[in-house]
Amino acid sequence: MQALGSLMRAALVIALAAAVVMPAAAQNVVVNGDFESGWVTNPINGWVGQAWTVWKTAPAAAFWGMPNNNGTLSPNNDYQRLIGGNIQSSTIGQGIVQAVPTVPGTVYDFDFDAAFAFILWGGDWDPWLTGASFGYDLTGQTSNPNATSIVWLPIALKGDVWDHYHTRFTAVGAQTSIWFRSFDGSGQRTQLVDIDNVTVAPATASLITIVSSPTVPAVRITQLTPTSFRIQWTTDVACDSKVEYDTTPPGKGADEGVIAFANSKSDPALVTEHSITLTGLALDTRYYVRVVSSAPGYKTVYSGTVILDTPPEPLENFRNGSFEEWAEPSPGQRHPLYWRKFGVVDGIRSIADMWGVTAYDGTYFVGSRGSYVTKNGGYYQHFKAVPGKVYSARVKYKNFMVGGSAADQPDTVNIGIDPTGGINPDAPSVVWNVGADLMAPNQPWSEVSVEALSETDVITVFVRFVQKFGLNFNLTVADLVEVELPQYDARSIGDARAQADGANITFLPEANLIVTVSPISETGYFYMQDADGTAGIRVETDNPLPPVGAKVSVTGKLDTNGNGERVLRNATVSVIGTGTTPVWTVNNKNVGGPGYVGTAAGAENQGLLVRVFGRVTEFNFLEGYFLIDDGSGVDAGEGKKGIRVIKAEVYPSVGDYISIVGAVSSQIIDGKKVRVIHGREGTIPSDFVTY
């Protein structure tokens, strides 16, 4: 789903003004609107295009220039750059102005291209403190940028994305002044506003408007599948439909004034409700999208560029809820593994860098802190699900705030689920927690939770931080996200093993579960398998261990332990009878199956009761294992060959040829998943045979 947050909504305000492609006959009254007629130094600093005048609102330093700031005309220097912000502590309005000749009573179209970006030093963009604007003054004055006669309109913050802007005015005098400005009142950032292809020309056609409202964006994007999206928009007159899109920010084309996109899809039908479906998009990719509509007798209208993010490949299951695993893609930027970032968030934190706040679980947590700025963003995780099941998620959160009244401190940490598997936190499909998220100052660790019914085979969990006001000090953090997977009614162990980790497994009555290994020297776990020997699994429980041969009823949570072995944890176990199950004979190389080190042929048999043959190559009494090798030479880790046999309670000699029965297990040694046979501690004499 596309990332369409507050910044994108702000950007779409301009999309409501029709960006017009002028007829060739229209006469542009702007001088050097393309900034290709030369540059001159200005009395303050930097360079300004010929025929334009630099202005500022205070005596502090301000900078104007061009990309290379050298006064030389070249393809990379053909637009005006306004530089403002904290360079030399500049916090003022600054820009360029030009008076153009106009005819009273004539309607004019004012068009240009622009890109607005800043270097983030502290937090989010605050539209009240930082921004870029364009405007016109019907009086034609050029001396007072604070004059109330100037009509100002915003330029959208979109990084290096070039967009086309348009407004329309009716002249009242012999000249009208056009204005551009860059301003920053926060002192937290440096911003770049690039201007090009400025035109003012008599209007010769009617306008088309892309309709929107505060609750309905101009461009509506709906995910249909992970690689197909429906793009919709509404116009006030019937016109055609076109979607332009690219994987790189739209820049300037080969022809001056053309904003270039690599791809497009069109429908010539003249309609007011427009819908284009893009298919075959790449996974885990950001696309830049705008819509275009035209009709006879009307000027072509363009939306602003919006962002469409396709989802990544879903994880097999939810991971790293306590944020103890992280990566550092750039110095000081630590982010949790398996999670994706959106908005502004500081990332992985610990007591050392969060004003003494300690983690709720483990050592690390995630969050943001700031002083006189806001940081609003978060993380999401995208993983496989069972359609039609209820999933619940919860998160621990706390905060620290200094400054402002209680009414000024509505920091929140929210948790949400998108049951459609979308990755846009602003999508209407996301279900967010309700209540208990409004933080009082210095909130202790608390919890919010949410649940949702999955609609597809993928869901997305979001953790979001909201800091509404730039207080003296502002800290919001979260830890220990837990996802409760739905109950799954399994008909067999194989059916259960096919589910994702975290699934709550209840075996149906038709499941025929037979205990195969019940340790004598240890407690807390046993092995069982289907009566027909198709699949087996380790079961961890606090209940008394059932004997070998018992038929059992079991419920538990599916997981994978640190040795790479699937297990049922926290199991409830009842003995309901007795039964039998086969013991399969397997050669060394086929023990375990896919996922084990080396070439693991055949189907997975982890957890099953098997008999293996081989020559004893090592007996390690202190570590409680011996190795057997049938000539396959499978990797046992530590430079050794063979299968490790544990818990057999038999003592063969090195060189003996034996067979042994046990459940297929695993260990991680040297980073490799090696084959292990978990014996039955001599309880059944036929398990061990010497040849």
QUIFENWO-V464318 format. One record per backbone hydrogen bond with DSSP energy under -1.0 kcal/mol. NH is the residue of the N-H (numbers start at 1). CO is the residue of the C=O. E is the energy in kcal/mol with one decimal. If there is no record, write none. Layout:
nh = {NH | NH}
co = {CO | CO}
e = {E | E}
This chain:
nh = {4 | 9 | 10 | 11 | 12 | 13 | 17 | 26 | 29 | 35 | 40 | 42 | 48 | 50 | 52 | 53 | 55 | 57 | 63 | 65 | 77 | 80 | 81 | 82 | 83 | 84 | 86 | 89 | 90 | 94 | 95 | 96 | 97 | 98 | 100 | 102 | 105 | 106 | 108 | 109 | 110 | 111 | 112 | 113 | 114 | 115 | 117 | 119 | 124 | 129 | 130 | 131 | 133 | 134 | 135 | 136 | 137 | 140 | 147 | 150 | 151 | 153 | 155 | 158 | 159 | 161 | 162 | 163 | 165 | 167 | 169 | 171 | 176 | 177 | 178 | 179 | 180 | 181 | 182 | 183 | 185 | 190 | 191 | 192 | 193 | 194 | 195 | 196 | 198 | 199 | 201 | 203 | 206 | 211 | 213 | 220 | 222 | 224 | 225 | 228 | 229 | 230 | 231 | 232 | 233 | 235 | 236 | 239 | 240 | 241 | 242 | 243 | 244 | 245 | 246 | 253 | 258 | 260 | 263 | 265 | 267 | 271 | 274 | 276 | 278 | 281 | 284 | 287 | 288 | 289 | 290 | 292 | 293 | 298 | 299 | 301 | 303 | 306 | 308 | 310 | 315 | 323 | 327 | 333 | 335 | 337 | 339 | 340 | 342 | 344 | 348 | 349 | 353 | 356 | 357 | 365 | 366 | 367 | 368 | 370 | 372 | 377 | 378 | 379 | 380 | 381 | 383 | 384 | 385 | 388 | 389 | 391 | 392 | 393 | 394 | 395 | 396 | 397 | 398 | 399 | 400 | 402 | 408 | 409 | 411 | 412 | 414 | 416 | 417 | 418 | 421 | 427 | 430 | 431 | 433 | 439 | 446 | 448 | 450 | 452 | 454 | 455 | 456 | 459 | 460 | 461 | 462 | 463 | 464 | 465 | 466 | 471 | 473 | 474 | 475 | 476 | 477 | 478 | 479 | 481 | 482 | 484 | 488 | 490 | 496 | 497 | 498 | 499 | 502 | 503 | 504 | 505 | 506 | 507 | 508 | 511 | 514 | 515 | 516 | 517 | 526 | 527 | 528 | 529 | 530 | 531 | 533 | 537 | 539 | 540 | 541 | 549 | 550 | 551 | 552 | 553 | 555 | 556 | 557 | 558 | 559 | 561 | 564 | 567 | 568 | 569 | 571 | 572 | 574 | 576 | 577 | 579 | 584 | 586 | 590 | 591 | 593 | 596 | 597 | 605 | 607 | 608 | 610 | 611 | 612 | 614 | 615 | 616 | 617 | 620 | 625 | 626 | 627 | 628 | 629 | 636 | 640 | 642 | 643 | 644 | 645 | 646 | 655 | 656 | 658 | 659 | 660 | 662 | 663 | 664 | 665 | 667 | 669 | 672 | 674 | 676 | 677 | 678 | 679 | 681 | 683 | 687 | 688 | 689 | 691}
co = {2 | 5 | 6 | 7 | 8 | 10 | 14 | 23 | 200 | 32 | 48 | 46 | 40 | 38 | 49 | 97 | 95 | 93 | 83 | 81 | 74 | 195 | 65 | 193 | 63 | 191 | 189 | 86 | 87 | 182 | 55 | 180 | 53 | 178 | 176 | 174 | 171 | 103 | 169 | 201 | 167 | 199 | 165 | 196 | 163 | 194 | 192 | 190 | 374 | 126 | 126 | 183 | 181 | 153 | 179 | 151 | 177 | 137 | 144 | 147 | 136 | 134 | 132 | 116 | 116 | 158 | 250 | 114 | 112 | 110 | 108 | 106 | 100 | 137 | 98 | 135 | 96 | 133 | 94 | 131 | 129 | 119 | 84 | 117 | 82 | 115 | 80 | 113 | 33 | 111 | 109 | 107 | 297 | 234 | 216 | 232 | 230 | 228 | 228 | 225 | 278 | 222 | 276 | 220 | 274 | 272 | 209 | 271 | 294 | 267 | 292 | 265 | 290 | 263 | 288 | 258 | 255 | 251 | 245 | 243 | 241 | 239 | 233 | 231 | 229 | 227 | 311 | 308 | 246 | 306 | 244 | 242 | 301 | 295 | 206 | 293 | 291 | 289 | 287 | 285 | 382 | 320 | 335 | 330 | 327 | 325 | 336 | 380 | 378 | 376 | 334 | 365 | 350 | 351 | 354 | 349 | 478 | 347 | 476 | 474 | 471 | 465 | 342 | 463 | 340 | 461 | 459 | 315 | 457 | 454 | 386 | 452 | 484 | 450 | 482 | 448 | 479 | 446 | 477 | 443 | 475 | 473 | 405 | 406 | 409 | 466 | 464 | 462 | 431 | 460 | 418 | 424 | 427 | 417 | 415 | 411 | 397 | 395 | 393 | 391 | 389 | 419 | 419 | 383 | 418 | 381 | 416 | 379 | 414 | 377 | 412 | 469 | 402 | 370 | 400 | 368 | 398 | 366 | 396 | 321 | 394 | 392 | 504 | 506 | 492 | 493 | 494 | 496 | 558 | 500 | 486 | 556 | 488 | 554 | 490 | 508 | 529 | 550 | 527 | 527 | 539 | 517 | 537 | 514 | 535 | 512 | 530 | 528 | 526 | 568 | 524 | 515 | 547 | 577 | 513 | 574 | 572 | 505 | 569 | 503 | 567 | 565 | 561 | 559 | 538 | 557 | 540 | 555 | 553 | 551 | 551 | 549 | 609 | 611 | 587 | 588 | 591 | 593 | 673 | 592 | 664 | 605 | 662 | 584 | 660 | 658 | 629 | 656 | 627 | 625 | 620 | 645 | 618 | 643 | 615 | 640 | 637 | 634 | 628 | 675 | 626 | 677 | 616 | 653 | 614 | 689 | 612 | 610 | 678 | 608 | 676 | 674 | 672 | 669 | 667 | 665 | 644 | 663 | 646 | 647 | 680 | 684 | 685 | 659 | 657}
e = {-1.0 | -2.2 | -2.2 | -2.0 | -1.7 | -1.1 | -1.4 | -1.5 | -2.8 | -1.0 | -2.7 | -1.2 | -2.6 | -2.2 | -1.9 | -2.3 | -2.3 | -1.6 | -1.2 | -2.8 | -2.3 | -2.1 | -2.7 | -3.1 | -1.7 | -2.0 | -1.5 | -1.9 | -1.5 | -1.1 | -2.1 | -1.2 | -1.9 | -1.8 | -3.1 | -2.0 | -3.3 | -2.3 | -3.5 | -3.2 | -3.0 | -2.7 | -1.7 | -3.1 | -2.2 | -1.7 | -2.7 | -3.3 | -4.0 | -1.5 | -2.9 | -2.5 | -1.9 | -2.7 | -2.2 | -1.3 | -2.5 | -1.6 | -1.5 | -1.5 | -2.8 | -3.1 | -3.0 | -1.9 | -1.4 | -1.3 | -2.2 | -2.4 | -3.2 | -1.9 | -2.1 | -2.5 | -2.5 | -2.1 | -2.8 | -2.7 | -2.2 | -2.3 | -3.0 | -2.4 | -3.3 | -1.1 | -2.2 | -3.8 | -2.3 | -3.0 | -2.9 | -2.2 | -2.3 | -3.0 | -1.9 | -2.9 | -1.5 | -2.8 | -2.6 | -3.0 | -2.5 | -2.5 | -1.8 | -1.1 | -2.2 | -2.9 | -3.4 | -2.8 | -1.5 | -2.3 | -1.6 | -2.4 | -2.6 | -2.5 | -1.2 | -2.7 | -2.8 | -2.5 | -1.6 | -3.8 | -2.0 | -2.7 | -2.1 | -2.0 | -2.6 | -2.6 | -3.0 | -2.5 | -2.8 | -2.4 | -2.2 | -3.3 | -3.4 | -3.0 | -2.2 | -2.8 | -2.1 | -2.1 | -2.3 | -2.8 | -2.3 | -3.3 | -3.0 | -2.6 | -2.7 | -1.1 | -2.6 | -2.7 | -2.6 | -1.8 | -1.1 | -3.0 | -2.4 | -2.1 | -2.7 | -3.3 | -1.6 | -1.1 | -2.0 | -2.0 | -2.4 | -1.4 | -2.4 | -1.9 | -3.5 | -1.2 | -2.8 | -2.1 | -2.4 | -2.2 | -2.3 | -2.5 | -2.8 | -2.7 | -1.2 | -2.9 | -1.9 | -2.9 | -2.1 | -2.2 | -2.5 | -2.2 | -1.8 | -1.3 | -2.0 | -2.2 | -1.3 | -1.3 | -1.3 | -2.2 | -2.5 | -2.2 | -2.3 | -2.6 | -1.7 | -1.8 | -1.7 | -3.2 | -1.8 | -2.4 | -2.8 | -1.8 | -2.5 | -2.4 | -3.0 | -2.6 | -1.1 | -2.6 | -1.4 | -2.6 | -2.8 | -2.8 | -2.5 | -3.7 | -2.6 | -1.6 | -1.8 | -2.1 | -2.0 | -2.3 | -2.4 | -2.9 | -2.5 | -3.1 | -2.5 | -3.0 | -3.8 | -2.1 | -1.9 | -3.0 | -1.0 | -2.0 | -3.6 | -1.9 | -1.4 | -3.4 | -2.8 | -1.7 | -3.1 | -2.0 | -2.8 | -2.6 | -2.4 | -1.4 | -2.1 | -2.5 | -2.0 | -2.3 | -2.4 | -1.8 | -2.1 | -2.4 | -3.4 | -3.4 | -1.8 | -2.6 | -1.9 | -2.9 | -2.0 | -2.9 | -1.6 | -2.1 | -2.3 | -2.9 | -2.4 | -2.7 | -2.1 | -2.8 | -2.1 | -3.2 | -2.7 | -2.3 | -2.2 | -3.0 | -1.0 | -2.3 | -1.8 | -2.2 | -1.1 | -1.4 | -1.1 | -1.6 | -2.9 | -1.4 | -2.3 | -2.1 | -2.7 | -3.3 | -2.3 | -1.9 | -2.5 | -2.9 | -2.2 | -2.7 | -2.0 | -1.5 | -2.4 | -1.6 | -1.8 | -2.7 | -1.9 | -3.1 | -2.7 | -1.8 | -2.7 | -2.8 | -2.7 | -2.4 | -2.7 | -2.1 | -2.1 | -2.1 | -2.4 | -2.2 | -3.5 | -1.4 | -2.7 | -2.1 | -3.0 | -1.5 | -2.9 | -3.2 | -3.5 | -1.8 | -1.5 | -2.4 | -1.4 | -2.1 | -3.5}
